[in-house]
Amino acid sequence: MRVFWNLFLRLGGWTLQGSFPVHLKKYLIIVGPHTSNWDFVVGLAFRSKLQLQHAKFLGKEELFRAPFGFIFRKLGGFPVNRQGNTNMVDQVVTLFNTHESFVLVLSPEGTRKRVDRLRSGFYHIAQKAGVPIIMTAFDFEKKQASFSDPFFPTGDEETDLQEIIRFYAPIKGRNPEQGLAHLLTIKS
């Protein structure tokens, strides 16, 4: 599949900016801005290019139903029930704590729609599990994937989330009007 995905990226004009910290054993990747189903496809392509097939993702449980649910499981997905009060953060922290090597990919928005705030689950997962966050952006305007340095939550959630939003603010997703720039707080 690597040949297919490399061809997909080359024909699409996609490039990498910077390097990905492949030396880490445990980390949380957040991909944003999440504005389209194409984010998943581009993500699969870069996952292959960077040889991150071991990276897992969470998805709404409806994706994991027949007839195509087996595909999402095969791709590394874990179904999530978004209706209940299931304490997902602690469940995911347990996954990090019980594996020698574990990589999870999430969207900080939790949806493809425009949001008024980032979801904080990813932040609490990284903080409780003691793992860094790697911010990953797919800029559809520049056809470029970029990555942050490993970012460890400081415990100052508001300041840390603004730092994350600053990383994503200039990025143009597939549907740029659903991006994250409007969440940037200007402090004087």
URJO-V347633 format. One record per helix or strand of 2 or more residues. SS is the DSSP state (a for helix, b for strand). FROM is the first residue (numbers start at 1). LEN is the number of residues. If there is no record, write none. Layout:
{{SS FROM LEN} {SS FROM LEN}}
This chain:
{{a 2 11} {b 15 3} {b 26 7} {a 38 12} {b 56 5} {a 61 4} {a 69 6} {b 77 4} {a 88 10} {b 102 5} {a 121 9} {b 132 8} {b 144 4} {a 157 13} {a 176 3} {a 181 3}}
